């Protein structure tokens, strides 16, 4: 079960990254152009971005409790791999998903269309930066990561 879920979590990141990048680009273009016309297709993109991030969170939380790379003992902070997965990756990814969620809820509450795009853009841009920084990319060999 662990290996299958780990591969699903690693593969799902590409969907999350694609939707997150598309959300940042689309909302940024609409916000910077001060477009006052609300686009229903973009709101569906924003919703799919939110849903995919929450699916990733669920897989990640299950992995957090069953992974051998996560532990809470005295030597955890001395081991770079265990520290990364136990503290750094987990905490920052949860913060990124919280930011995506806040951006979407602020979008729903905003009365002005430009403010809706601004909320989505800013919160998702910060989330994208956190995600890109904390993904165990394959070129980080010390973490034992792979492309899928």
N, C-alpha and C positions, 0 to 999 in steps of 0.2 A: 504494500500500500504506500509506503513512504516513497519509494522510487517513482511510482506512477504519479503521485501527487506532486513530487518535486519537478518532474518533467512537465506536467501540466502547468504548474506555477511558472516555470521558466519559459515555456512557450507562450503562455498567456501574456507575458510582459510585452511582447511585440504588438499585440492588439491594444493593450493599455497605452503604450508609447505612441502608437499611430494615432489613436483617438485623442490623446492628450496634445500631441503636436498639432493636429488638425484643429482642435478646439482653440489653442493659443493663437494660431495663425488667423483663423476665421474671426474670432472675437476681437483680436487686435486690429485687423483690417477694418472691421465695422466700427470699433471704438475710435480709432485714429481718423477715420473719414467722417466721423460724427453723423453716421447714418441713423436717421430717426425711424426708418421702416423696420419693423420686427420681422425677422425671417423665421418661419415655422420650421423649415428644414434644418436650420442651424440649431434651433432649440432641441430638435431630436438628436442632433450630434452631441450637444451638451449633455443630454440625458443618457445617451449610450456611453459617453465618457464616464459619467458618474456610476452607471451600473457596472461597467467593466472594471472600474477601480474597486468597487465594493466586492465584486466576485474575487478579484485578486486578493483583497484583504481577508476574505474568508479562507481562501486556500493558504495564505500566509499564516493566519492564526492557527490553523490545524497543524501546519508544518512546525510552527513555533513550539508546540507541545510534544511533537513526536520526533523531532530532528535530533540526531546525535551531535550536531554542530551547535546546539543551544544547551547551555548548562548554567547553573547558578552555584558554583563552588568558589572557593577562595582563589584558585589559580585561573579563573576565567578571564580576568582582566590582563593577565600576562600572555595569554594565547591570542594572537591577532585574529585568527579565524573565528574562534568562539566568541571573542569580544565583538567582532563585526556583526555576526548573525544574532547574538543575544541582545546586544544593546544598540549599536549604530544603525544597522539596516532596519531592524524592527521598529525602533522609535521614529526614525526619519520617514519611513514609509507610512506609518500611521499618521504622522503630522501631515504628509503630503495628501493623503486621502481626506483628512479633516479639512484641509484647505480647499480641495475640490468640492467638498460638500458645502462648505461655507459660501464659496463662490456661487454655487447653484441656488442656495437658499436666498442669498442677497439678490440674485438675478430675479427670483420670483417676487420678492418684496418691492423691488425698485419700481417706481412709477414711470420714470423716464427711460426710454429705450437706450439712449447712449449710456446711462448709468448701469443698465442691465449688462451691456457688452463690456463696460469697464470692470464690473465686478467679476465677470467670468474671466476676462483677460488677466487681470492682476493676480487673482488667487490661483488660477491654473498655471500661469507663468512661474510663480514661486514654487508650485507643486512640481512642475516639470524640471526645474533646476534641482530640487531635492531628489527627485527620482533618478535623474541622470547621474547625480553624484553618488547615490547609494546603491545602485544596481551592481551586483557582483559580476561585472563584465568579464568576458573570457580572457582579456589581456591582463587581468589582475590574477595572475597564476597563483599567487599566495593564498587566494581564497578558494581555489579548486573549482572555479565556475566553468560553465560551458555555454555554447550558443543556444542550446535547447535543453 
